[in-house]
């Protein structure tokens, strides 16, 4: 077999194609952002970027990018009040004003803002949110993505796509927030459905931009937990994931979803969605399912990316020997090894050991050439 | 004539308007607030909790049931006599220092309130000293610590240590939860319990105050 690059292996495993050894796509932005912000990167890595650090560790890489478009609005005024690290955004529309406060503290690890509150505060906010969605334009803007791809090269892939969420997840997570969402779905289902319709129209535009882009494997949704999402997953999420995957497959793309939550009761939905990869797989002890159980449930229909819970990388919690045992057992669970990409669920923690990322690469070279016979 | 079982059923269905209406009707008929709470509202919540544990119900059903009970308690509280028991226990809750995530904490707070606990929510990014001060001020049965980030899990350990330093550790049970938290971690920092989700958190707290099954 011709020597494969880390990127080749990740994409081949995602496409259910053969690989020479288990692919490894490590994610370290929490660790990297924290230590960059605090000036505590290991001396050797001062001034390095994430891709170069992972290359030095012998690991394949994944790096996040939020979106490949600009969001512009018609017929409303957008006002931002900056009070670092907080930002308050006001959408002033002819039918009302909604506000949202966010915080962004990358020096503590996050790569995106966190919502302190949500634009929806009460039923009176529906007209303004509908107006915003009806007057949103998405303008392709791939420059930053292209630069990240240039830096990444063959070391891995840039993970980007639907700027995080599918349409109903956007309504739930961004506009209303979980608690309000479930109350409103009970109290005012037609109004929530209307937001879903409007987000679905925007989602179609996002898919068109993604379909025309060079992104090989867009992420199309994620951040689920079965105790929240199961009641609405079958009705809203699974059908959309199927539509999106069909659309993107027809344009030569693979699709992935981010599965770092408790997935037990959501697992059965995925094989029929056409989604190619479940990324950020976080098995026990972080969730209740083992990798072997997920492999049995998904068979060769969905490639799994992940398998090493973040806490395993923390020397304070797991010894080197325990770490090695866990990773070697993971290889046994996925043997003979097709349709699996090693990664962390979902990130290297700030107090994780970067050398353990390199250790995973060593263990793959020693024990996880395919077919795995450990 | 309102049957207490109808109140219980309205809670199970998460119908807050129906629950409140039935509670008002029951009060008008002279049923004691204590009976309404214990045989109607709390009994409904226990059924909901059991259905959650068995996998039949999910967090949304629990939220709706908790809302129905909370709104009903607002109707009943002014009518309670000294002998009526409405509070299962008192919980001080907060997301630990450095962490501003509140979804999980808020859900647990709402579910605890619905389950009859008095909840004092200290909010997010709570330093250990504020937890200590809250224990001294409110004398809770339970302190609940939440964290979403691995970066802030050490703040849980710091909070537990601060309680010990202040001589308060034996006065309160400490429970922890949040996405990166594991039973292993909870045990290591000396917490009294760990809840993987909202349902487990309620069961755990009920057990710790001697009300569990």
Interface residues (C-beta under 8 A of the other chain):
Chain A: X30 X34 X103 X108 X109 X114 X116 X177 X178 X179 X182 X183 X185 X186 X225 X226 X227 X228 X230 X231 X232 X261 X262 X265 X285 X286 X288 X310 X311 X314 X317 X349 X350 X351 X352
Chain B: X14 X55 X58 X59 X60 X61 X63 X64 X67 X98 X100 X101 X103 X106 X107 X110 X149 X150 X151 X154 X179 X180 X182 X183 X184 X185 X188 X196 X197 X198 X199
